[in-house]
Amino acid sequence: MTNGMNIMTRIRLIFIRIGRYEFWPFWLFYLPMYFYGLYLALRAGSLTYFTAVNPAMKYGGAFDMLKFDILDRINPDLIPRGIRISPDIGTDKLRQMMAGAGLAYPLVAKPDIGERGRGIELLEEEAGLRAYLDGKQENVILQEFIGYPLELGVLYYKYPDGSVEEVTSVVIRDLLRIIGDGNSTLRELMEKNIRAQFRRKYLFHKFQDQLDEIIPADNEVLLEPIGNHCRGTRFLNGNRLINDQLLSVFSGIATDIPGFDYGRFDIKVKNLEDLYLGRNIRILELNGVNSEPAHIYDPEYSLSRAYRDIVSHMKIIYRISRMNHQEGVHYATIRKFTIDLKNHLYPRQKKHYLRNQVTPLR
C-alpha cells in the first residue's frame, strides 16, 4: 500500500486549513491585530513600545532571547536538568557533561533560540543526538525528559507597581495520539486522524516499521511526544482551571524571577492537585512578550472570541510597557530592533554560537 495521500484527502485538508483559523499562517491570523498594535504604538509614542515589558529579556522576549538564560533565572527545583552545548562538542566531552548534569536518554534537544516548537526533538540514544547536532549552527539545549502526563501553558502577568496580577490563560496540550480498535492498522488509524494527516510524511517515516501492525483495542499509541501545535498537538481551552490557588502558585514563581512582568510558563505537572499545591511542577520554557493566550486555538473557540482575547492581552502589554517606561525602561530603537529582527528572520551567519561551550543549569 502506498504512503501517498489521495486527492480527496488533500482537498479535505485544504478546506480544513481554510475553515479553521488554528491552522492559518501566523501572519494571516494576526493581520487585523497589526492595526490595533499600530494604534497602541501611536498612543505610546513608539513602534517598539512592547520592548519595555520584561526588562530582563531582550526586547521583552519578542524574539532572539536565549531560552537557557531565562530558565537559569528560575528556581532550579522547578526546571528540568539541562545543559547548553555548542553543536561541535566532542563525544567524550558531551558524555562527561551529561553525566555531570545527571542527564540520561531519553532527553529533549531544542535550539537555544527558537519559537513555536521548531527544532525540538525527543532523542532516545546517542546516535540520534549526533544526527540532530550535525549541521546545526547555534547552541543547543539538552534537557531532561519529563514524563508527567499533564502539559499546560499558563499565561501570567503582573503590573510593575504590584497593583494587579492575574493568570489570564491556561491551555491544555493534548498530544497527538491514536487509540486502537483491534481491527485497524496503525496506518489506517493515522489516516483517520486529521492532525496526523497534516504530519503524514514525518509520521509515516517515523513509524515505517509499524504501519501495518493492528493496534489492539483501547491501546494508545503516542505519535508525537512534543506538545506543540505545529507537531499535531491539540490546544484545549483550560481557563476553567484558573482560580486563586493557581494565581498564588504562579505569583510565587514569578516573584523570584527578576525583570519579569508578562509571559507564558510552559509546564508539565503530575496532576491538578499538585498544580494547585505548587509541587511536582517542571517549567520547560518561559516565553516573554511574544506569549499568546494559547487557549484561543481550541477547535471549539470562535474567531471573534479569539480576537477579543488577543486585544485584551495587547492592552495588558501596553499598560505594563508604559509603567516600565515611566520608571526609566527605554523602548528599543527602531533601527536596532529592525536590524536584529531581520537577522533573526533571515540569518546569514552563526548567532550566539560559542564554540565548545558547555553550560549546566544550576
Contacts in CASP RR format, 6 or more apart in sequence:
PFRMAT RR
TARGET T0000
AUTHOR 0000-0000-0000
METHOD contacts of the structure
MODEL  1
MTNGMNIMTRIRLIFIRIGRYEFWPFWLFYLPMYFYGLYLALRAGSLTYF
TAVNPAMKYGGAFDMLKFDILDRINPDLIPRGIRISPDIGTDKLRQMMAG
AGLAYPLVAKPDIGERGRGIELLEEEAGLRAYLDGKQENVILQEFIGYPL
ELGVLYYKYPDGSVEEVTSVVIRDLLRIIGDGNSTLRELMEKNIRAQFRR
KYLFHKFQDQLDEIIPADNEVLLEPIGNHCRGTRFLNGNRLINDQLLSVF
SGIATDIPGFDYGRFDIKVKNLEDLYLGRNIRILELNGVNSEPAHIYDPE
YSLSRAYRDIVSHMKIIYRISRMNHQEGVHYATIRKFTIDLKNHLYPRQK
KHYLRNQVTPLR
1 187 0 8 1.000
1 212 0 8 1.000
3 200 0 8 1.000
3 201 0 8 1.000
3 204 0 8 1.000
3 211 0 8 1.000
4 200 0 8 1.000
5 197 0 8 1.000
5 200 0 8 1.000
9 191 0 8 1.000
9 197 0 8 1.000
13 194 0 8 1.000
13 197 0 8 1.000
13 198 0 8 1.000
16 23 0 8 1.000
16 194 0 8 1.000
17 23 0 8 1.000
17 24 0 8 1.000
20 299 0 8 1.000
21 29 0 8 1.000
21 303 0 8 1.000
21 306 0 8 1.000
22 229 0 8 1.000
22 235 0 8 1.000
22 297 0 8 1.000
22 298 0 8 1.000
22 299 0 8 1.000
23 198 0 8 1.000
26 116 0 8 1.000
30 310 0 8 1.000
32 307 0 8 1.000
33 307 0 8 1.000
33 310 0 8 1.000
33 311 0 8 1.000
33 314 0 8 1.000
36 311 0 8 1.000
36 314 0 8 1.000
37 314 0 8 1.000
38 47 0 8 1.000
40 49 0 8 1.000
40 314 0 8 1.000
40 315 0 8 1.000
40 318 0 8 1.000
41 47 0 8 1.000
41 48 0 8 1.000
41 49 0 8 1.000
43 318 0 8 1.000
44 318 0 8 1.000
44 321 0 8 1.000
44 322 0 8 1.000
44 325 0 8 1.000
44 331 0 8 1.000
46 331 0 8 1.000
47 334 0 8 1.000
48 59 0 8 1.000
48 331 0 8 1.000
48 332 0 8 1.000
48 333 0 8 1.000
48 334 0 8 1.000
48 337 0 8 1.000
49 318 0 8 1.000
49 321 0 8 1.000
49 322 0 8 1.000
49 325 0 8 1.000
49 331 0 8 1.000
50 60 0 8 1.000
50 62 0 8 1.000
50 289 0 8 1.000
50 317 0 8 1.000
50 318 0 8 1.000
50 321 0 8 1.000
51 59 0 8 1.000
51 60 0 8 1.000
51 62 0 8 1.000
51 289 0 8 1.000
51 321 0 8 1.000
51 331 0 8 1.000
51 332 0 8 1.000
51 337 0 8 1.000
52 60 0 8 1.000
52 320 0 8 1.000
52 321 0 8 1.000
52 322 0 8 1.000
52 324 0 8 1.000
52 325 0 8 1.000
52 329 0 8 1.000
52 330 0 8 1.000
52 331 0 8 1.000
53 60 0 8 1.000
53 61 0 8 1.000
53 261 0 8 1.000
53 262 0 8 1.000
53 288 0 8 1.000
53 289 0 8 1.000
53 317 0 8 1.000
53 320 0 8 1.000
53 321 0 8 1.000
53 324 0 8 1.000
54 60 0 8 1.000
54 61 0 8 1.000
54 259 0 8 1.000
54 260 0 8 1.000
54 261 0 8 1.000
54 262 0 8 1.000
54 263 0 8 1.000
54 288 0 8 1.000
54 289 0 8 1.000
55 259 0 8 1.000
55 261 0 8 1.000
55 324 0 8 1.000
55 329 0 8 1.000
56 73 0 8 1.000
56 257 0 8 1.000
56 258 0 8 1.000
56 259 0 8 1.000
56 260 0 8 1.000
57 65 0 8 1.000
57 70 0 8 1.000
57 259 0 8 1.000
57 260 0 8 1.000
57 288 0 8 1.000
57 289 0 8 1.000
58 64 0 8 1.000
58 65 0 8 1.000
58 66 0 8 1.000
59 65 0 8 1.000
59 289 0 8 1.000
59 332 0 8 1.000
59 337 0 8 1.000
59 340 0 8 1.000
60 288 0 8 1.000
60 289 0 8 1.000
61 287 0 8 1.000
61 288 0 8 1.000
61 289 0 8 1.000
61 290 0 8 1.000
62 288 0 8 1.000
62 289 0 8 1.000
62 290 0 8 1.000
63 115 0 8 1.000
63 290 0 8 1.000
63 340 0 8 1.000
63 341 0 8 1.000
63 344 0 8 1.000
64 113 0 8 1.000
64 340 0 8 1.000
64 344 0 8 1.000
64 351 0 8 1.000
65 113 0 8 1.000
65 288 0 8 1.000
66 112 0 8 1.000
66 113 0 8 1.000
66 352 0 8 1.000
67 110 0 8 1.000
67 112 0 8 1.000
67 113 0 8 1.000
67 114 0 8 1.000
67 141 0 8 1.000
67 285 0 8 1.000
68 84 0 8 1.000
68 112 0 8 1.000
68 139 0 8 1.000
68 141 0 8 1.000
68 359 0 8 1.000
68 361 0 8 1.000
70 285 0 8 1.000
70 286 0 8 1.000
71 79 0 8 1.000
71 283 0 8 1.000
71 285 0 8 1.000
71 286 0 8 1.000
71 361 0 8 1.000
72 361 0 8 1.000
72 362 0 8 1.000
73 257 0 8 1.000
73 258 0 8 1.000
73 260 0 8 1.000
74 253 0 8 1.000
74 256 0 8 1.000
74 257 0 8 1.000
74 283 0 8 1.000
74 286 0 8 1.000
75 253 0 8 1.000
75 256 0 8 1.000
76 361 0 8 1.000
76 362 0 8 1.000
78 253 0 8 1.000
78 281 0 8 1.000
78 282 0 8 1.000
78 283 0 8 1.000
79 282 0 8 1.000
79 283 0 8 1.000
79 361 0 8 1.000
80 108 0 8 1.000
80 143 0 8 1.000
80 144 0 8 1.000
80 145 0 8 1.000
80 146 0 8 1.000
80 282 0 8 1.000
80 284 0 8 1.000
81 101 0 8 1.000
81 102 0 8 1.000
81 103 0 8 1.000
81 143 0 8 1.000
81 144 0 8 1.000
81 361 0 8 1.000
82 101 0 8 1.000
82 103 0 8 1.000
82 141 0 8 1.000
82 142 0 8 1.000
82 143 0 8 1.000
82 144 0 8 1.000
82 360 0 8 1.000
82 361 0 8 1.000
83 97 0 8 1.000
83 98 0 8 1.000
83 101 0 8 1.000
83 103 0 8 1.000
83 141 0 8 1.000
83 142 0 8 1.000
83 358 0 8 1.000
83 359 0 8 1.000
83 360 0 8 1.000
83 361 0 8 1.000
84 112 0 8 1.000
84 139 0 8 1.000
84 140 0 8 1.000
84 141 0 8 1.000
84 142 0 8 1.000
84 357 0 8 1.000
84 358 0 8 1.000
84 359 0 8 1.000
85 94 0 8 1.000
85 97 0 8 1.000
85 139 0 8 1.000
85 140 0 8 1.000
85 142 0 8 1.000
85 357 0 8 1.000
85 358 0 8 1.000
85 359 0 8 1.000
86 139 0 8 1.000
86 140 0 8 1.000
86 353 0 8 1.000
86 354 0 8 1.000
86 355 0 8 1.000
86 356 0 8 1.000
86 357 0 8 1.000
86 358 0 8 1.000
87 133 0 8 1.000
87 134 0 8 1.000
87 135 0 8 1.000
87 136 0 8 1.000
87 137 0 8 1.000
87 138 0 8 1.000
87 139 0 8 1.000
87 140 0 8 1.000
87 353 0 8 1.000
88 133 0 8 1.000
88 355 0 8 1.000
88 356 0 8 1.000
89 97 0 8 1.000
89 133 0 8 1.000
89 356 0 8 1.000
89 358 0 8 1.000
91 126 0 8 1.000
91 130 0 8 1.000
93 356 0 8 1.000
93 358 0 8 1.000
94 129 0 8 1.000
94 358 0 8 1.000
95 126 0 8 1.000
97 358 0 8 1.000
97 360 0 8 1.000
98 104 0 8 1.000
98 142 0 8 1.000
100 360 0 8 1.000
101 360 0 8 1.000
101 361 0 8 1.000
102 144 0 8 1.000
103 142 0 8 1.000
103 144 0 8 1.000
105 123 0 8 1.000
105 124 0 8 1.000
105 125 0 8 1.000
105 126 0 8 1.000
106 122 0 8 1.000
106 123 0 8 1.000
106 124 0 8 1.000
106 145 0 8 1.000
107 122 0 8 1.000
107 123 0 8 1.000
107 129 0 8 1.000
107 142 0 8 1.000
107 143 0 8 1.000
107 144 0 8 1.000
107 145 0 8 1.000
108 120 0 8 1.000
108 121 0 8 1.000
108 122 0 8 1.000
108 123 0 8 1.000
108 142 0 8 1.000
108 143 0 8 1.000
108 144 0 8 1.000
108 145 0 8 1.000
108 226 0 8 1.000
109 119 0 8 1.000
109 120 0 8 1.000
109 121 0 8 1.000
109 123 0 8 1.000
109 129 0 8 1.000
109 132 0 8 1.000
109 133 0 8 1.000
109 140 0 8 1.000
109 141 0 8 1.000
109 142 0 8 1.000
109 143 0 8 1.000
110 117 0 8 1.000
110 119 0 8 1.000
110 120 0 8 1.000
110 121 0 8 1.000
110 140 0 8 1.000
110 141 0 8 1.000
110 143 0 8 1.000
111 118 0 8 1.000
111 119 0 8 1.000
111 120 0 8 1.000
111 136 0 8 1.000
111 138 0 8 1.000
111 139 0 8 1.000
111 140 0 8 1.000
111 141 0 8 1.000
112 138 0 8 1.000
112 139 0 8 1.000
112 140 0 8 1.000
112 141 0 8 1.000
112 352 0 8 1.000
113 138 0 8 1.000
113 139 0 8 1.000
113 344 0 8 1.000
113 351 0 8 1.000
113 352 0 8 1.000
115 290 0 8 1.000
116 228 0 8 1.000
116 229 0 8 1.000
116 230 0 8 1.000
117 226 0 8 1.000
117 227 0 8 1.000
117 228 0 8 1.000
117 230 0 8 1.000
117 231 0 8 1.000
118 230 0 8 1.000
120 226 0 8 1.000
120 228 0 8 1.000
120 231 0 8 1.000
121 132 0 8 1.000
121 226 0 8 1.000
122 145 0 8 1.000
122 225 0 8 1.000
122 226 0 8 1.000
123 129 0 8 1.000
123 132 0 8 1.000
129 142 0 8 1.000
132 140 0 8 1.000
133 140 0 8 1.000
137 350 0 8 1.000
137 353 0 8 1.000
138 350 0 8 1.000
138 351 0 8 1.000
138 352 0 8 1.000
138 353 0 8 1.000
139 352 0 8 1.000
139 353 0 8 1.000
139 354 0 8 1.000
139 357 0 8 1.000
143 284 0 8 1.000
146 268 0 8 1.000
146 282 0 8 1.000
146 284 0 8 1.000
147 268 0 8 1.000
148 268 0 8 1.000
148 269 0 8 1.000
148 270 0 8 1.000
148 280 0 8 1.000
148 282 0 8 1.000
149 270 0 8 1.000
149 271 0 8 1.000
150 172 0 8 1.000
150 268 0 8 1.000
150 269 0 8 1.000
150 270 0 8 1.000
150 271 0 8 1.000
150 272 0 8 1.000
150 275 0 8 1.000
151 172 0 8 1.000
151 173 0 8 1.000
151 175 0 8 1.000
151 227 0 8 1.000
151 266 0 8 1.000
151 267 0 8 1.000
151 268 0 8 1.000
152 170 0 8 1.000
152 171 0 8 1.000
152 172 0 8 1.000
152 173 0 8 1.000
152 238 0 8 1.000
152 241 0 8 1.000
152 266 0 8 1.000
152 267 0 8 1.000
152 268 0 8 1.000
152 269 0 8 1.000
152 275 0 8 1.000
153 169 0 8 1.000
153 170 0 8 1.000
153 171 0 8 1.000
153 173 0 8 1.000
153 264 0 8 1.000
153 265 0 8 1.000
153 266 0 8 1.000
153 267 0 8 1.000
153 294 0 8 1.000
154 167 0 8 1.000
154 169 0 8 1.000
154 170 0 8 1.000
154 246 0 8 1.000
154 250 0 8 1.000
154 264 0 8 1.000
154 265 0 8 1.000
154 267 0 8 1.000
155 167 0 8 1.000
155 168 0 8 1.000
155 169 0 8 1.000
155 170 0 8 1.000
155 263 0 8 1.000
155 264 0 8 1.000
155 265 0 8 1.000
155 291 0 8 1.000
155 292 0 8 1.000
155 293 0 8 1.000
155 294 0 8 1.000
155 313 0 8 1.000
156 165 0 8 1.000
156 166 0 8 1.000
156 167 0 8 1.000
156 168 0 8 1.000
156 247 0 8 1.000
156 250 0 8 1.000
156 251 0 8 1.000
156 254 0 8 1.000
156 262 0 8 1.000
156 263 0 8 1.000
156 264 0 8 1.000
156 265 0 8 1.000
157 165 0 8 1.000
157 166 0 8 1.000
157 168 0 8 1.000
157 261 0 8 1.000
157 262 0 8 1.000
157 263 0 8 1.000
157 316 0 8 1.000
157 320 0 8 1.000
158 164 0 8 1.000
158 165 0 8 1.000
158 166 0 8 1.000
158 251 0 8 1.000
158 254 0 8 1.000
158 261 0 8 1.000
158 262 0 8 1.000
159 165 0 8 1.000
159 261 0 8 1.000
159 319 0 8 1.000
159 320 0 8 1.000
159 323 0 8 1.000
160 261 0 8 1.000
160 320 0 8 1.000
160 323 0 8 1.000
160 324 0 8 1.000
160 327 0 8 1.000
161 323 0 8 1.000
165 247 0 8 1.000
165 251 0 8 1.000
165 254 0 8 1.000
166 247 0 8 1.000
167 242 0 8 1.000
167 246 0 8 1.000
167 247 0 8 1.000
167 250 0 8 1.000
168 242 0 8 1.000
168 293 0 8 1.000
168 312 0 8 1.000
168 313 0 8 1.000
168 316 0 8 1.000
169 239 0 8 1.000
169 264 0 8 1.000
169 293 0 8 1.000
169 294 0 8 1.000
169 295 0 8 1.000
169 296 0 8 1.000
169 309 0 8 1.000
169 313 0 8 1.000
170 238 0 8 1.000
170 239 0 8 1.000
170 241 0 8 1.000
170 242 0 8 1.000
170 246 0 8 1.000
170 295 0 8 1.000
171 235 0 8 1.000
171 236 0 8 1.000
171 237 0 8 1.000
171 238 0 8 1.000
171 293 0 8 1.000
171 294 0 8 1.000
171 295 0 8 1.000
171 297 0 8 1.000
171 298 0 8 1.000
172 235 0 8 1.000
172 236 0 8 1.000
172 237 0 8 1.000
172 238 0 8 1.000
173 227 0 8 1.000
173 233 0 8 1.000
173 234 0 8 1.000
173 235 0 8 1.000
173 236 0 8 1.000
174 233 0 8 1.000
174 234 0 8 1.000
174 235 0 8 1.000
174 236 0 8 1.000
175 222 0 8 1.000
175 223 0 8 1.000
175 224 0 8 1.000
175 225 0 8 1.000
175 226 0 8 1.000
175 227 0 8 1.000
175 233 0 8 1.000
176 193 0 8 1.000
176 195 0 8 1.000
176 196 0 8 1.000
176 199 0 8 1.000
176 222 0 8 1.000
176 223 0 8 1.000
176 224 0 8 1.000
176 231 0 8 1.000
176 232 0 8 1.000
176 233 0 8 1.000
176 234 0 8 1.000
177 220 0 8 1.000
177 221 0 8 1.000
177 222 0 8 1.000
177 223 0 8 1.000
177 224 0 8 1.000
178 186 0 8 1.000
178 189 0 8 1.000
178 190 0 8 1.000
178 193 0 8 1.000
178 196 0 8 1.000
178 215 0 8 1.000
178 220 0 8 1.000
178 221 0 8 1.000
178 223 0 8 1.000
179 189 0 8 1.000
179 215 0 8 1.000
179 218 0 8 1.000
179 219 0 8 1.000
179 220 0 8 1.000
179 221 0 8 1.000
180 189 0 8 1.000
180 215 0 8 1.000
180 216 0 8 1.000
180 217 0 8 1.000
180 218 0 8 1.000
180 219 0 8 1.000
180 220 0 8 1.000
180 221 0 8 1.000
181 189 0 8 1.000
181 215 0 8 1.000
181 217 0 8 1.000
182 214 0 8 1.000
182 215 0 8 1.000
182 216 0 8 1.000
182 217 0 8 1.000
183 214 0 8 1.000
184 192 0 8 1.000
184 214 0 8 1.000
184 215 0 8 1.000
185 211 0 8 1.000
185 212 0 8 1.000
185 213 0 8 1.000
185 214 0 8 1.000
185 215 0 8 1.000
186 207 0 8 1.000
186 210 0 8 1.000
186 211 0 8 1.000
186 212 0 8 1.000
186 213 0 8 1.000
186 215 0 8 1.000
186 221 0 8 1.000
187 204 0 8 1.000
187 211 0 8 1.000
187 212 0 8 1.000
189 215 0 8 1.000
189 221 0 8 1.000
190 196 0 8 1.000
190 197 0 8 1.000
190 200 0 8 1.000
190 203 0 8 1.000
190 204 0 8 1.000
190 207 0 8 1.000
190 223 0 8 1.000
191 197 0 8 1.000
195 232 0 8 1.000
195 233 0 8 1.000
195 234 0 8 1.000
196 203 0 8 1.000
196 223 0 8 1.000
196 232 0 8 1.000
198 232 0 8 1.000
199 223 0 8 1.000
199 224 0 8 1.000
199 231 0 8 1.000
199 232 0 8 1.000
203 223 0 8 1.000
203 224 0 8 1.000
204 211 0 8 1.000
206 223 0 8 1.000
207 223 0 8 1.000
215 221 0 8 1.000
224 231 0 8 1.000
224 232 0 8 1.000
224 233 0 8 1.000
226 233 0 8 1.000
227 233 0 8 1.000
229 235 0 8 1.000
229 294 0 8 1.000
229 297 0 8 1.000
234 299 0 8 1.000
235 294 0 8 1.000
235 295 0 8 1.000
235 297 0 8 1.000
235 298 0 8 1.000
236 295 0 8 1.000
236 298 0 8 1.000
237 295 0 8 1.000
237 296 0 8 1.000
237 298 0 8 1.000
237 300 0 8 1.000
237 301 0 8 1.000
238 295 0 8 1.000
239 295 0 8 1.000
241 272 0 8 1.000
241 275 0 8 1.000
243 276 0 8 1.000
245 276 0 8 1.000
245 277 0 8 1.000
246 275 0 8 1.000
246 276 0 8 1.000
249 275 0 8 1.000
249 276 0 8 1.000
249 277 0 8 1.000
249 278 0 8 1.000
249 281 0 8 1.000
250 265 0 8 1.000
253 265 0 8 1.000
253 283 0 8 1.000
254 260 0 8 1.000
257 286 0 8 1.000
260 286 0 8 1.000
261 320 0 8 1.000
261 324 0 8 1.000
262 288 0 8 1.000
262 289 0 8 1.000
262 291 0 8 1.000
262 316 0 8 1.000
262 317 0 8 1.000
262 320 0 8 1.000
263 286 0 8 1.000
263 287 0 8 1.000
263 288 0 8 1.000
263 289 0 8 1.000
263 291 0 8 1.000
264 286 0 8 1.000
264 287 0 8 1.000
264 288 0 8 1.000
264 291 0 8 1.000
264 292 0 8 1.000
264 294 0 8 1.000
265 283 0 8 1.000
265 285 0 8 1.000
265 286 0 8 1.000
266 283 0 8 1.000
266 284 0 8 1.000
266 285 0 8 1.000
266 286 0 8 1.000
266 287 0 8 1.000
267 281 0 8 1.000
267 282 0 8 1.000
267 283 0 8 1.000
267 284 0 8 1.000
268 281 0 8 1.000
268 282 0 8 1.000
268 284 0 8 1.000
269 275 0 8 1.000
269 280 0 8 1.000
269 281 0 8 1.000
269 282 0 8 1.000
270 280 0 8 1.000
271 280 0 8 1.000
274 280 0 8 1.000
274 281 0 8 1.000
275 281 0 8 1.000
289 317 0 8 1.000
292 310 0 8 1.000
292 313 0 8 1.000
293 309 0 8 1.000
293 310 0 8 1.000
293 313 0 8 1.000
295 301 0 8 1.000
295 309 0 8 1.000
296 305 0 8 1.000
296 306 0 8 1.000
296 309 0 8 1.000
296 310 0 8 1.000
297 306 0 8 1.000
321 331 0 8 1.000
325 331 0 8 1.000
343 351 0 8 1.000
END
